[in-house]
């Protein structure tokens, strides 16, 4: 059974940092595309970042230069380092996996999803 479990969320003041982790289990994700999405209250879930098997990364413009995605293939983990956080970054953050390794920004490109972790940034 494939499972993605996020952790590392919390409350932080504007300008602060958090590091989200996503633990993948149930299969090997070395060739998968792994993504981070977020959903703020009353808004649709949106793309944040993704990383492919070759460590190539893509970011939404809203987080470019502030967030960094990385992965540890040995540990089957994906991380999202978030710096210079803003109140508008407040959301539930979700980890997602596309085992075929081709996914980019679309929600429907990912087959597996975690339950999410709350990030709250106060001004």
C-alpha positions in Angstrom: 0.0 0.0 0.0 1.5 3.3 -1.1 1.5 6.0 1.5 2.8 9.6 1.6 3.1 11.2 5.0 3.9 14.9 5.4 5.4 16.5 8.5 7.1 19.7 9.6 4.2 22.1 9.4 3.5 24.6 12.1 3.1 28.2 13.0 5.7 30.8 12.2 6.0 34.5 12.0 6.4 36.3 8.6 10.0 36.1 7.5 10.5 32.8 9.3 11.4 29.4 7.9 10.0 25.8 7.9 11.1 22.6 6.4 8.4 20.2 5.3 9.1 16.5 4.9 7.3 13.8 2.9 7.9 10.1 3.7 7.0 7.7 1.0 6.4 4.1 1.6 4.9 1.1 -0.1 7.1 1.2 -3.2 10.2 2.8 -4.5 9.8 6.4 -5.7 13.3 6.9 -7.2 12.0 7.4 -10.7 8.9 9.2 -9.6 8.1 12.9 -10.0 7.3 14.3 -6.5 5.3 17.4 -6.0 4.2 19.8 -3.3 0.9 21.5 -3.5 -1.0 23.8 -1.1 -4.6 24.7 -0.4 -5.6 27.8 1.5 -9.1 28.1 3.1 -11.7 28.8 0.4 -9.2 28.4 -2.4 -8.4 25.6 -4.8 -5.4 23.4 -4.4 -2.4 24.9 -6.2 1.0 23.8 -7.4 4.0 24.8 -5.4 7.0 22.8 -6.6 8.0 19.5 -8.1 11.2 17.5 -8.6 11.9 14.7 -11.1 14.1 11.6 -10.9 17.1 13.6 -12.3 16.6 16.3 -9.5 15.3 18.9 -12.0 12.9 21.2 -10.2 10.1 23.6 -11.0 8.6 26.2 -8.8 5.5 28.4 -9.0 6.5 32.0 -9.4 5.0 32.9 -6.0 7.6 30.8 -4.2 10.6 31.0 -6.6 13.7 32.1 -4.7 12.2 31.4 -1.3 11.4 27.7 -1.4 13.7 24.8 -2.3 12.6 21.2 -3.1 14.9 18.3 -2.6 14.8 14.5 -2.3 16.7 11.7 -0.7 16.3 8.6 -2.8 17.9 6.3 -0.2 15.4 7.4 2.5 12.5 7.7 0.0 12.0 11.3 1.3 11.1 14.6 -0.3 11.6 18.0 1.4 10.4 21.5 0.9 12.6 24.2 2.5 10.5 27.3 3.0 12.3 30.6 3.8 11.1 34.2 4.0 7.6 33.0 4.6 4.7 35.3 4.1 1.1 35.3 5.5 -0.1 34.3 2.0 1.9 31.1 2.3 -0.6 30.0 4.9 -2.2 26.7 3.7 -2.3 23.0 4.1 0.6 21.6 2.2 0.3 18.3 0.4 2.9 15.9 -1.0 2.1 14.1 -4.2 3.7 11.4 -6.4 3.6 10.4 -10.0 5.3 7.0 -10.3 5.8 7.5 -14.1 8.1 10.5 -13.4 6.5 12.9 -16.0 4.2 15.1 -13.9 4.6 18.8 -13.8 2.1 21.3 -12.4 -1.3 19.6 -12.8 -3.1 18.0 -9.9 -4.5 15.2 -12.1 -0.9 14.2 -13.1 -0.2 12.8 -9.7 -1.5 9.4 -8.6 -0.7 9.5 -4.9 -1.4 12.1 -2.2 -0.6 12.6 1.4 -3.0 13.9 4.0 -1.4 17.3 4.3 0.3 19.4 6.9 -0.8 22.8 8.1 1.5 25.9 7.7 0.4 29.1 9.3 2.3 32.3 8.8 1.4 35.3 11.0 2.1 38.9 10.2 
